[in-house]
């Protein structure tokens, strides 16, 4: 099943800056071959359900290994069965209506 996800991974107990940990998760999504786009408060990710969830699990596992004692991830997930839709399709639909 194809899924589009918005995720914000928040590692705790690491000081003020979490950018090295966010960058590590970006590398995980890239290595998994998932379409992903970083934004100011998280990352949009799309792909097959099991592959996306495996990448999320690896983010948690790796960040714990990097010293994060606590990690909270906030996720929004969307699936549909009536047709295929990508993240870009959703953006294009809104942009068409703005034109």
QUICORQUI-V301075 format. One record per residue. PSI is psi as a letter, one per 20 degrees, with the letter a starting at -180 (* if undefined). Layout:
PSI  PSI
This chain:
p  p  q  p  q  p  p  o  p  n  q  q  k  j  a  g  p  j  h  h  h  g  h  g  h  g  h  g  h  g  h  i  k  p  p  q  o  p  a  h  k  b  p  p  q  q  a  q  g  h  g  g  h  h  h  g  g  h  g  g  g  g  h  g  h  j  i  p  h  q  p  p  p  p  q  p  q  p  q  q  i  h  r  q  p  r  g  h  g  g  g  h  g  g  h  h  h  h  *
